[in-house]
Amino acid sequence: MVNRSSHAAHIPQRTCVVCRRKKSVSELIRFAIIKNNVIFDLKRNIQDRGYYVCDENKCIKKIDKWVKKHKI
């Protein structure tokens, strides 16, 4: 029997900044904005504010538009 207070089976969820769909972290690509440049953090080790985007071309292509809209 699984301990209900255990977080062992927990799968972190994040939201794609472009399409706003929630997915598990493993299904999304993390990126950071450093000196007005979008840097993909494939190893997830950049010590800066991270954002997530779907691993789909339509969402990846819209990152620049999202950054300009949010003035990040």
Gaussian input, Z-matrix of N, CA and C with variables (Angstrom, degrees):
# hf/3-21g

backbone

0 1
 N
 C     1     B1
 C     2     B2     1     A1
 N     3     B3     2     A2     1     D1
 C     4     B4     3     A3     2     D2
 C     5     B5     4     A4     3     D3
 N     6     B6     5     A5     4     D4
 C     7     B7     6     A6     5     D5
 C     8     B8     7     A7     6     D6
 N     9     B9     8     A8     7     D7
 C    10    B10     9     A9     8     D8
 C    11    B11    10    A10     9     D9
 N    12    B12    11    A11    10    D10
 C    13    B13    12    A12    11    D11
 C    14    B14    13    A13    12    D12
 N    15    B15    14    A14    13    D13
 C    16    B16    15    A15    14    D14
 C    17    B17    16    A16    15    D15
 N    18    B18    17    A17    16    D16
 C    19    B19    18    A18    17    D17
 C    20    B20    19    A19    18    D18
 N    21    B21    20    A20    19    D19
 C    22    B22    21    A21    20    D20
 C    23    B23    22    A22    21    D21
 N    24    B24    23    A23    22    D22
 C    25    B25    24    A24    23    D23
 C    26    B26    25    A25    24    D24
 N    27    B27    26    A26    25    D25
 C    28    B28    27    A27    26    D26
 C    29    B29    28    A28    27    D27
 N    30    B30    29    A29    28    D28
 C    31    B31    30    A30    29    D29
 C    32    B32    31    A31    30    D30
 N    33    B33    32    A32    31    D31
 C    34    B34    33    A33    32    D32
 C    35    B35    34    A34    33    D33
 N    36    B36    35    A35    34    D34
 C    37    B37    36    A36    35    D35
 C    38    B38    37    A37    36    D36
 N    39    B39    38    A38    37    D37
 C    40    B40    39    A39    38    D38
 C    41    B41    40    A40    39    D39
 N    42    B42    41    A41    40    D40
 C    43    B43    42    A42    41    D41
 C    44    B44    43    A43    42    D42
 N    45    B45    44    A44    43    D43
 C    46    B46    45    A45    44    D44
 C    47    B47    46    A46    45    D45
 N    48    B48    47    A47    46    D46
 C    49    B49    48    A48    47    D47
 C    50    B50    49    A49    48    D48
 N    51    B51    50    A50    49    D49
 C    52    B52    51    A51    50    D50
 C    53    B53    52    A52    51    D51
 N    54    B54    53    A53    52    D52
 C    55    B55    54    A54    53    D53
 C    56    B56    55    A55    54    D54
 N    57    B57    56    A56    55    D55
 C    58    B58    57    A57    56    D56
 C    59    B59    58    A58    57    D57
 N    60    B60    59    A59    58    D58
 C    61    B61    60    A60    59    D59
 C    62    B62    61    A61    60    D60
 N    63    B63    62    A62    61    D61
 C    64    B64    63    A63    62    D62
 C    65    B65    64    A64    63    D63
 N    66    B66    65    A65    64    D64
 C    67    B67    66    A66    65    D65
 C    68    B68    67    A67    66    D66
 N    69    B69    68    A68    67    D67
 C    70    B70    69    A69    68    D68
 C    71    B71    70    A70    69    D69
 N    72    B72    71    A71    70    D70
 C    73    B73    72    A72    71    D71
 C    74    B74    73    A73    72    D72
 N    75    B75    74    A74    73    D73
 C    76    B76    75    A75    74    D74
 C    77    B77    76    A76    75    D75
 N    78    B78    77    A77    76    D76
 C    79    B79    78    A78    77    D77
 C    80    B80    79    A79    78    D78
 N    81    B81    80    A80    79    D79
 C    82    B82    81    A81    80    D80
 C    83    B83    82    A82    81    D81
 N    84    B84    83    A83    82    D82
 C    85    B85    84    A84    83    D83
 C    86    B86    85    A85    84    D84
 N    87    B87    86    A86    85    D85
 C    88    B88    87    A87    86    D86
 C    89    B89    88    A88    87    D87
 N    90    B90    89    A89    88    D88
 C    91    B91    90    A90    89    D89
 C    92    B92    91    A91    90    D90
 N    93    B93    92    A92    91    D91
 C    94    B94    93    A93    92    D92
 C    95    B95    94    A94    93    D93
 N    96    B96    95    A95    94    D94
 C    97    B97    96    A96    95    D95
 C    98    B98    97    A97    96    D96
 N    99    B99    98    A98    97    D97
 C   100   B100    99    A99    98    D98
 C   101   B101   100   A100    99    D99
 N   102   B102   101   A101   100   D100
 C   103   B103   102   A102   101   D101
 C   104   B104   103   A103   102   D102
 N   105   B105   104   A104   103   D103
 C   106   B106   105   A105   104   D104
 C   107   B107   106   A106   105   D105
 N   108   B108   107   A107   106   D106
 C   109   B109   108   A108   107   D107
 C   110   B110   109   A109   108   D108
 N   111   B111   110   A110   109   D109
 C   112   B112   111   A111   110   D110
 C   113   B113   112   A112   111   D111
 N   114   B114   113   A113   112   D112
 C   115   B115   114   A114   113   D113
 C   116   B116   115   A115   114   D114
 N   117   B117   116   A116   115   D115
 C   118   B118   117   A117   116   D116
 C   119   B119   118   A118   117   D117
 N   120   B120   119   A119   118   D118
 C   121   B121   120   A120   119   D119
 C   122   B122   121   A121   120   D120
 N   123   B123   122   A122   121   D121
 C   124   B124   123   A123   122   D122
 C   125   B125   124   A124   123   D123
 N   126   B126   125   A125   124   D124
 C   127   B127   126   A126   125   D125
 C   128   B128   127   A127   126   D126
 N   129   B129   128   A128   127   D127
 C   130   B130   129   A129   128   D128
 C   131   B131   130   A130   129   D129
 N   132   B132   131   A131   130   D130
 C   133   B133   132   A132   131   D131
 C   134   B134   133   A133   132   D132
 N   135   B135   134   A134   133   D133
 C   136   B136   135   A135   134   D134
 C   137   B137   136   A136   135   D135
 N   138   B138   137   A137   136   D136
 C   139   B139   138   A138   137   D137
 C   140   B140   139   A139   138   D138
 N   141   B141   140   A140   139   D139
 C   142   B142   141   A141   140   D140
 C   143   B143   142   A142   141   D141
 N   144   B144   143   A143   142   D142
 C   145   B145   144   A144   143   D143
 C   146   B146   145   A145   144   D144
 N   147   B147   146   A146   145   D145
 C   148   B148   147   A147   146   D146
 C   149   B149   148   A148   147   D147
 N   150   B150   149   A149   148   D148
 C   151   B151   150   A150   149   D149
 C   152   B152   151   A151   150   D150
 N   153   B153   152   A152   151   D151
 C   154   B154   153   A153   152   D152
 C   155   B155   154   A154   153   D153
 N   156   B156   155   A155   154   D154
 C   157   B157   156   A156   155   D155
 C   158   B158   157   A157   156   D156
 N   159   B159   158   A158   157   D157
 C   160   B160   159   A159   158   D158
 C   161   B161   160   A160   159   D159
 N   162   B162   161   A161   160   D160
 C   163   B163   162   A162   161   D161
 C   164   B164   163   A163   162   D162
 N   165   B165   164   A164   163   D163
 C   166   B166   165   A165   164   D164
 C   167   B167   166   A166   165   D165
 N   168   B168   167   A167   166   D166
 C   169   B169   168   A168   167   D167
 C   170   B170   169   A169   168   D168
 N   171   B171   170   A170   169   D169
 C   172   B172   171   A171   170   D170
 C   173   B173   172   A172   171   D171
 N   174   B174   173   A173   172   D172
 C   175   B175   174   A174   173   D173
 C   176   B176   175   A175   174   D174
 N   177   B177   176   A176   175   D175
 C   178   B178   177   A177   176   D176
 C   179   B179   178   A178   177   D177
 N   180   B180   179   A179   178   D178
 C   181   B181   180   A180   179   D179
 C   182   B182   181   A181   180   D180
 N   183   B183   182   A182   181   D181
 C   184   B184   183   A183   182   D182
 C   185   B185   184   A184   183   D183
 N   186   B186   185   A185   184   D184
 C   187   B187   186   A186   185   D185
 C   188   B188   187   A187   186   D186
 N   189   B189   188   A188   187   D187
 C   190   B190   189   A189   188   D188
 C   191   B191   190   A190   189   D189
 N   192   B192   191   A191   190   D190
 C   193   B193   192   A192   191   D191
 C   194   B194   193   A193   192   D192
 N   195   B195   194   A194   193   D193
 C   196   B196   195   A195   194   D194
 C   197   B197   196   A196   195   D195
 N   198   B198   197   A197   196   D196
 C   199   B199   198   A198   197   D197
 C   200   B200   199   A199   198   D198
 N   201   B201   200   A200   199   D199
 C   202   B202   201   A201   200   D200
 C   203   B203   202   A202   201   D201
 N   204   B204   203   A203   202   D202
 C   205   B205   204   A204   203   D203
 C   206   B206   205   A205   204   D204
 N   207   B207   206   A206   205   D205
 C   208   B208   207   A207   206   D206
 C   209   B209   208   A208   207   D207
 N   210   B210   209   A209   208   D208
 C   211   B211   210   A210   209   D209
 C   212   B212   211   A211   210   D210
 N   213   B213   212   A212   211   D211
 C   214   B214   213   A213   212   D212
 C   215   B215   214   A214   213   D213

   B1=1.4476
   B2=1.5343
   B3=1.3121
   B4=1.4581
   B5=1.5235
   B6=1.3107
   B7=1.4499
   B8=1.5275
   B9=1.3082
   B10=1.4655
   B11=1.5209
   B12=1.3188
   B13=1.4551
   B14=1.5236
   B15=1.3248
   B16=1.4589
   B17=1.5250
   B18=1.3165
   B19=1.4645
   B20=1.5314
   B21=1.3080
   B22=1.4557
   B23=1.5225
   B24=1.3129
   B25=1.4592
   B26=1.5284
   B27=1.3216
   B28=1.4657
   B29=1.5248
   B30=1.3348
   B31=1.4628
   B32=1.5177
   B33=1.3427
   B34=1.4598
   B35=1.5243
   B36=1.3098
   B37=1.4589
   B38=1.5246
   B39=1.3290
   B40=1.4546
   B41=1.5163
   B42=1.3271
   B43=1.4588
   B44=1.5172
   B45=1.3152
   B46=1.4614
   B47=1.5210
   B48=1.3395
   B49=1.4581
   B50=1.5236
   B51=1.3275
   B52=1.4649
   B53=1.5258
   B54=1.3247
   B55=1.4725
   B56=1.5293
   B57=1.3472
   B58=1.4622
   B59=1.5323
   B60=1.3272
   B61=1.4607
   B62=1.5212
   B63=1.3204
   B64=1.4564
   B65=1.5200
   B66=1.3399
   B67=1.4609
   B68=1.5122
   B69=1.3153
   B70=1.4647
   B71=1.5300
   B72=1.3151
   B73=1.4638
   B74=1.5307
   B75=1.3139
   B76=1.4661
   B77=1.5251
   B78=1.3255
   B79=1.4583
   B80=1.5282
   B81=1.3247
   B82=1.4607
   B83=1.5219
   B84=1.3242
   B85=1.4569
   B86=1.5236
   B87=1.3274
   B88=1.4545
   B89=1.5186
   B90=1.3371
   B91=1.4524
   B92=1.5158
   B93=1.3187
   B94=1.4570
   B95=1.5226
   B96=1.3161
   B97=1.4537
   B98=1.5291
   B99=1.3244
   B100=1.4568
   B101=1.5245
   B102=1.3319
   B103=1.4709
   B104=1.5294
   B105=1.3305
   B106=1.4666
   B107=1.5237
   B108=1.3149
   B109=1.4611
   B110=1.5184
   B111=1.3201
   B112=1.4625
   B113=1.5279
   B114=1.3253
   B115=1.4622
   B116=1.5211
   B117=1.3348
   B118=1.4565
   B119=1.5180
   B120=1.3057
   B121=1.4600
   B122=1.5295
   B123=1.3133
   B124=1.4534
   B125=1.5245
   B126=1.3293
   B127=1.4655
   B128=1.5208
   B129=1.3231
   B130=1.4685
   B131=1.5262
   B132=1.3144
   B133=1.4590
   B134=1.5295
   B135=1.3167
   B136=1.4526
   B137=1.5254
   B138=1.3259
   B139=1.4596
   B140=1.5208
   B141=1.2976
   B142=1.4568
   B143=1.5235
   B144=1.3173
   B145=1.4600
   B146=1.5183
   B147=1.3198
   B148=1.4507
   B149=1.5175
   B150=1.3079
   B151=1.4592
   B152=1.5234
   B153=1.3132
   B154=1.4539
   B155=1.5226
   B156=1.3279
   B157=1.4540
   B158=1.5248
   B159=1.3297
   B160=1.4629
   B161=1.5216
   B162=1.3019
   B163=1.4567
   B164=1.5318
   B165=1.3138
   B166=1.4631
   B167=1.5238
   B168=1.3339
   B169=1.4652
   B170=1.5196
   B171=1.3348
   B172=1.4681
   B173=1.5260
   B174=1.3199
   B175=1.4686
   B176=1.5294
   B177=1.3142
   B178=1.4610
   B179=1.5272
   B180=1.3107
   B181=1.4637
   B182=1.5290
   B183=1.3224
   B184=1.4646
   B185=1.5309
   B186=1.3231
   B187=1.4615
   B188=1.5226
   B189=1.3360
   B190=1.4736
   B191=1.5238
   B192=1.3146
   B193=1.4604
   B194=1.5352
   B195=1.3267
   B196=1.4656
   B197=1.5267
   B198=1.3323
   B199=1.4699
   B200=1.5153
   B201=1.3291
   B202=1.4690
   B203=1.5315
   B204=1.3136
   B205=1.4634
   B206=1.5280
   B207=1.3330
   B208=1.4592
   B209=1.5198
   B210=1.3224
   B211=1.4797
   B212=1.5146
   B213=1.3164
   B214=1.4631
   B215=1.5072
   A1=108.97
   A2=116.33
   A3=122.19
   A4=109.96
   A5=115.66
   A6=121.03
   A7=108.65
   A8=119.03
   A9=122.39
   A10=113.49
   A11=117.09
   A12=119.46
   A13=111.97
   A14=116.75
   A15=121.13
   A16=110.29
   A17=116.18
   A18=121.08
   A19=111.12
   A20=116.79
   A21=121.31
   A22=112.73
   A23=118.89
   A24=121.77
   A25=112.33
   A26=116.66
   A27=121.03
   A28=110.85
   A29=116.73
   A30=122.68
   A31=107.16
   A32=118.16
   A33=120.69
   A34=112.09
   A35=116.24
   A36=123.25
   A37=109.03
   A38=117.12
   A39=122.76
   A40=107.54
   A41=116.08
   A42=122.03
   A43=109.70
   A44=116.66
   A45=122.28
   A46=107.70
   A47=117.63
   A48=120.84
   A49=112.41
   A50=117.91
   A51=121.21
   A52=111.61
   A53=117.66
   A54=120.46
   A55=113.04
   A56=117.68
   A57=124.39
   A58=114.01
   A59=118.52
   A60=121.42
   A61=109.90
   A62=116.72
   A63=121.61
   A64=108.78
   A65=114.23
   A66=120.50
   A67=107.93
   A68=115.59
   A69=118.82
   A70=108.60
   A71=116.18
   A72=121.61
   A73=111.09
   A74=117.37
   A75=120.60
   A76=112.89
   A77=118.48
   A78=122.29
   A79=112.77
   A80=117.16
   A81=121.52
   A82=110.93
   A83=115.46
   A84=122.06
   A85=107.73
   A86=116.26
   A87=120.81
   A88=108.67
   A89=116.00
   A90=119.78
   A91=109.20
   A92=114.86
   A93=122.09
   A94=107.58
   A95=115.96
   A96=120.77
   A97=106.75
   A98=114.94
   A99=121.30
   A100=108.03
   A101=116.10
   A102=122.96
   A103=111.08
   A104=116.24
   A105=124.51
   A106=113.95
   A107=117.78
   A108=122.47
   A109=109.43
   A110=115.81
   A111=121.17
   A112=107.19
   A113=116.20
   A114=122.72
   A115=108.02
   A116=116.81
   A117=120.38
   A118=108.84
   A119=115.68
   A120=123.12
   A121=108.68
   A122=116.46
   A123=120.81
   A124=112.95
   A125=117.14
   A126=120.69
   A127=112.29
   A128=116.82
   A129=124.00
   A130=112.25
   A131=115.79
   A132=118.74
   A133=113.88
   A134=119.40
   A135=121.82
   A136=108.49
   A137=115.61
   A138=121.36
   A139=110.00
   A140=117.01
   A141=123.23
   A142=107.58
   A143=116.31
   A144=121.05
   A145=108.40
   A146=116.97
   A147=121.71
   A148=111.97
   A149=115.27
   A150=123.45
   A151=107.02
   A152=116.28
   A153=120.28
   A154=110.59
   A155=115.09
   A156=122.08
   A157=107.95
   A158=115.27
   A159=120.56
   A160=110.41
   A161=115.31
   A162=121.76
   A163=109.75
   A164=117.33
   A165=122.62
   A166=108.80
   A167=116.71
   A168=121.12
   A169=112.83
   A170=117.71
   A171=119.60
   A172=111.53
   A173=117.72
   A174=120.34
   A175=110.86
   A176=117.44
   A177=121.00
   A178=110.77
   A179=116.90
   A180=120.84
   A181=112.54
   A182=117.37
   A183=121.08
   A184=113.27
   A185=118.34
   A186=120.38
   A187=111.56
   A188=117.74
   A189=120.23
   A190=111.57
   A191=116.41
   A192=120.71
   A193=110.11
   A194=117.28
   A195=121.45
   A196=110.83
   A197=116.71
   A198=120.85
   A199=110.54
   A200=117.50
   A201=120.99
   A202=110.75
   A203=116.79
   A204=121.12
   A205=111.34
   A206=117.13
   A207=122.15
   A208=113.13
   A209=117.32
   A210=123.27
   A211=112.07
   A212=114.95
   A213=120.30
   A214=109.51
   D1=134.32
   D2=-178.52
   D3=-79.31
   D4=135.13
   D5=176.21
   D6=-70.65
   D7=118.91
   D8=-174.95
   D9=-66.30
   D10=-24.25
   D11=179.35
   D12=-86.58
   D13=-4.74
   D14=179.20
   D15=-77.67
   D16=145.47
   D17=177.87
   D18=-102.97
   D19=16.44
   D20=-175.08
   D21=-61.27
   D22=-36.31
   D23=-177.50
   D24=-93.84
   D25=6.22
   D26=-177.92
   D27=-70.76
   D28=131.07
   D29=175.98
   D30=-115.72
   D31=115.51
   D32=-177.85
   D33=-61.55
   D34=139.20
   D35=178.83
   D36=-113.33
   D37=142.16
   D38=174.62
   D39=-135.74
   D40=165.29
   D41=-178.36
   D42=-112.72
   D43=133.44
   D44=175.21
   D45=-67.22
   D46=129.58
   D47=-177.27
   D48=-70.14
   D49=-19.20
   D50=-177.81
   D51=-90.57
   D52=-58.09
   D53=-174.71
   D54=-95.11
   D55=-9.73
   D56=177.43
   D57=67.05
   D58=18.10
   D59=176.37
   D60=-83.99
   D61=140.03
   D62=177.80
   D63=-88.93
   D64=133.94
   D65=178.52
   D66=-144.62
   D67=168.03
   D68=175.81
   D69=-70.79
   D70=154.41
   D71=-177.13
   D72=-57.15
   D73=-34.82
   D74=-178.19
   D75=-68.02
   D76=-18.01
   D77=-179.98
   D78=-93.00
   D79=-3.37
   D80=-176.63
   D81=-116.28
   D82=158.83
   D83=176.28
   D84=-106.13
   D85=129.15
   D86=179.36
   D87=-89.12
   D88=140.84
   D89=173.75
   D90=-141.68
   D91=159.62
   D92=177.87
   D93=-129.58
   D94=158.40
   D95=177.89
   D96=-113.23
   D97=112.42
   D98=-177.38
   D99=-123.58
   D100=120.04
   D101=-178.85
   D102=52.89
   D103=46.99
   D104=178.62
   D105=63.35
   D106=21.87
   D107=175.93
   D108=-119.34
   D109=138.74
   D110=176.60
   D111=-83.27
   D112=120.26
   D113=179.90
   D114=-116.66
   D115=118.05
   D116=177.68
   D117=-76.76
   D118=130.44
   D119=-176.35
   D120=-105.81
   D121=75.84
   D122=-175.15
   D123=-67.55
   D124=-30.19
   D125=178.21
   D126=-90.39
   D127=-4.44
   D128=178.29
   D129=55.96
   D130=47.89
   D131=-179.55
   D132=-128.73
   D133=6.17
   D134=176.69
   D135=-72.87
   D136=128.12
   D137=-177.62
   D138=-88.62
   D139=65.36
   D140=179.26
   D141=-148.24
   D142=170.13
   D143=179.73
   D144=-59.20
   D145=124.51
   D146=-178.20
   D147=-106.20
   D148=148.51
   D149=176.67
   D150=-127.44
   D151=160.02
   D152=-177.62
   D153=-124.71
   D154=144.92
   D155=178.95
   D156=-138.28
   D157=149.08
   D158=178.45
   D159=-61.60
   D160=156.18
   D161=178.85
   D162=-85.94
   D163=32.83
   D164=-179.36
   D165=-112.33
   D166=143.41
   D167=-177.33
   D168=-57.86
   D169=-39.04
   D170=-176.23
   D171=-64.00
   D172=-34.92
   D173=178.46
   D174=-77.98
   D175=-41.45
   D176=-179.29
   D177=-62.13
   D178=-38.41
   D179=-179.62
   D180=-66.78
   D181=-22.05
   D182=-176.22
   D183=-95.94
   D184=5.81
   D185=-178.78
   D186=-62.55
   D187=-45.95
   D188=-178.85
   D189=-59.28
   D190=-41.32
   D191=178.14
   D192=-63.64
   D193=-40.92
   D194=178.86
   D195=-63.44
   D196=-42.61
   D197=-179.59
   D198=-63.15
   D199=-43.55
   D200=179.83
   D201=-65.34
   D202=-39.99
   D203=-179.32
   D204=-64.18
   D205=-40.20
   D206=-176.89
   D207=-91.85
   D208=-2.26
   D209=176.68
   D210=50.21
   D211=49.72
   D212=-179.43
   D213=-93.80

